[in-house]
Amino acid sequence: MKRNFNRLFVFAVMLVAWVAASAQMVVCTANNVRLRTGPSTSYPMLVWTANDKPVYINKGQSLTYLGEDSRDFYNVQFDGKSVYIAKKYARLENPGDKSKDAKAGKVAKKDNGGAAKVVVVTGDNVRLRKSASLEGAIYSDSKGKPIYPAKGERLVFVDQQGDWYKVKYKGNVLFISKKFSTLQ
């Protein structure tokens, strides 16, 4: 009996790993996109339980695709929860599609004399700065609202300055703290 349980457990772990590896992803195509608890705007926005503030995701952030319950929304997984994102702010992507990573590497090779290096964002809502300092101006839109790269987003590496990476993001040369990113 215990032996069968162990086999079943191993099989379940392998199945979960296979499903995770082959899962389709939904990639956000805009900044400050709301997640909903149901497949329409009449459902409440997803909120953080700690501070009761709405959850927003940004361009480039990937979510696991769970299905489509309506023609206007994708059902996705976020922070272990089944939630919804409007299709007009997202696209369905196959897991084998590495075009974004390939593009980042290609740009990095061109800009760095053949050394393909990228900086991967490891935190949520990481501020990009216009200089390598906490006092440096925060990269923001024309209304002064900060623009955050998505967790996992790959930025083109330019240089290092102390505790900061100098990167290219949306055509701008900016700085990101090494505390919230890694060089690859």
C-alpha positions in Angstrom: 0.0 0.0 0.0 2.7 2.5 1.0 4.7 1.5 -2.2 1.6 2.3 -4.4 1.2 5.6 -2.6 4.9 6.5 -3.3 4.4 5.6 -7.0 1.3 7.6 -7.2 3.0 10.6 -5.6 6.0 10.4 -8.0 3.6 10.2 -10.9 1.6 13.2 -9.7 4.8 15.3 -9.3 5.9 14.3 -12.8 2.5 15.2 -14.2 2.5 18.6 -12.5 6.0 19.3 -13.8 5.0 18.3 -17.3 1.9 20.4 -17.3 3.8 23.4 -16.0 6.5 23.0 -18.6 4.0 22.8 -21.5 1.5 25.4 -20.2 0.5 28.2 -22.5 1.1 31.7 -21.2 -0.9 34.9 -21.4 1.4 38.0 -21.8 0.2 41.4 -20.7 0.5 44.0 -23.5 -0.2 47.2 -21.6 0.7 48.8 -18.2 -1.5 49.0 -15.2 -3.9 46.3 -16.3 -6.5 45.2 -13.7 -7.2 41.6 -13.0 -10.8 40.6 -12.3 -12.4 37.9 -10.2 -14.8 37.0 -13.1 -14.9 37.2 -16.9 -16.3 40.8 -17.3 -15.8 44.3 -16.0 -18.9 43.8 -13.7 -16.8 41.5 -11.5 -14.7 43.1 -8.8 -11.0 43.8 -9.3 -8.5 41.5 -7.6 -7.1 43.2 -4.5 -4.2 42.4 -2.2 -5.5 41.1 1.1 -2.7 42.8 3.1 -3.6 46.4 2.1 -6.9 46.1 0.2 -5.3 47.8 -2.9 -6.1 46.7 -6.4 -3.7 44.4 -8.2 -2.2 45.8 -11.5 0.1 44.0 -13.9 2.3 45.5 -16.5 3.4 45.0 -20.1 5.5 41.9 -20.5 4.3 40.1 -17.4 3.4 36.5 -18.1 0.5 34.6 -16.5 -0.4 30.9 -16.8 -3.3 30.3 -19.2 -6.2 28.4 -17.7 -8.8 28.8 -20.4 -11.4 31.2 -21.9 -14.7 31.6 -20.2 -15.9 34.4 -22.5 -14.9 36.0 -25.8 -13.4 39.0 -24.0 -11.4 37.6 -21.2 -8.7 35.0 -20.6 -8.8 32.9 -17.4 -5.3 33.0 -15.9 -3.5 32.0 -12.8 -2.0 34.8 -10.6 -0.5 34.3 -7.2 -2.1 30.8 -7.1 -5.6 32.2 -7.8 -7.8 31.8 -10.9 -8.5 35.3 -12.2 -9.4 37.0 -15.5 -7.6 39.5 -17.8 -9.2 41.4 -20.7 -8.1 40.0 -24.0 -7.6 43.5 -25.4 -4.7 43.9 -22.9 -3.1 40.5 -23.4 -2.0 37.9 -25.9 -1.9 34.1 -25.8 1.7 32.8 -26.2 3.1 29.3 -26.7 5.8 28.3 -24.2 8.2 27.5 -26.9 8.0 31.0 -28.4 11.3 32.7 -27.3 11.1 35.6 -29.8 11.1 38.2 -27.0 14.2 36.6 -25.4 15.9 36.2 -28.8 15.2 39.9 -29.6 16.7 41.0 -26.3 19.8 38.9 -26.9 20.1 40.2 -30.5 19.9 43.8 -29.4 22.4 43.1 -26.6 24.9 41.6 -29.1 24.6 44.7 -31.3 25.0 47.1 -28.4 27.8 45.3 -26.5 30.2 44.2 -29.2 29.0 40.6 -29.5 28.6 39.9 -25.8 24.9 39.0 -25.4 24.0 40.1 -21.8 20.6 40.9 -20.4 19.4 42.0 -17.0 16.4 40.1 -15.7 14.0 41.8 -13.4 13.6 39.7 -10.2 11.2 41.9 -8.2 7.7 43.3 -8.5 7.2 47.0 -9.2 10.9 47.7 -9.5 11.7 51.4 -10.2 14.0 52.3 -13.0 16.1 55.4 -12.4 17.6 58.0 -14.6 20.9 57.9 -12.6 22.6 55.2 -10.5 21.3 56.4 -7.2 18.2 56.2 -5.0 18.0 59.9 -5.4 17.9 59.6 -9.2 14.6 60.5 -10.9 12.2 57.6 -11.4 11.4 56.6 -14.9 7.7 57.6 -15.5 5.1 58.5 -18.2 4.2 62.0 -19.3 1.8 62.3 -16.3 4.5 61.4 -13.8 3.2 57.9 -13.1 6.1 55.4 -12.6 6.6 52.8 -15.4 7.7 49.4 -14.0 9.2 46.6 -16.0 7.5 43.2 -15.4 9.0 40.7 -13.1 11.0 38.3 -15.4 11.3 40.9 -18.1 14.7 41.0 -19.9 16.4 44.4 -20.3 19.4 45.1 -22.5 22.5 45.3 -20.4 24.7 48.3 -21.1 27.1 48.7 -18.2 27.5 48.4 -14.4 27.9 51.3 -11.9 28.4 50.2 -8.3 25.1 48.6 -7.1 23.3 49.4 -10.3 23.0 48.0 -13.8 22.8 50.5 -16.7 20.1 49.1 -19.1 18.1 50.0 -22.2 14.4 50.0 -21.7 11.8 51.2 -24.2 14.6 53.2 -26.0 15.8 54.9 -22.8 19.1 54.3 -21.0 18.2 53.8 -17.3 19.4 52.2 -14.1 18.1 49.3 -12.1 19.3 48.2 -8.7 21.2 44.9 -8.5 19.1 44.0 -5.5 16.0 43.5 -7.8 17.7 42.1 -10.9 20.3 39.6 -12.2 22.8 39.8 -15.0 22.7 36.9 -17.5 
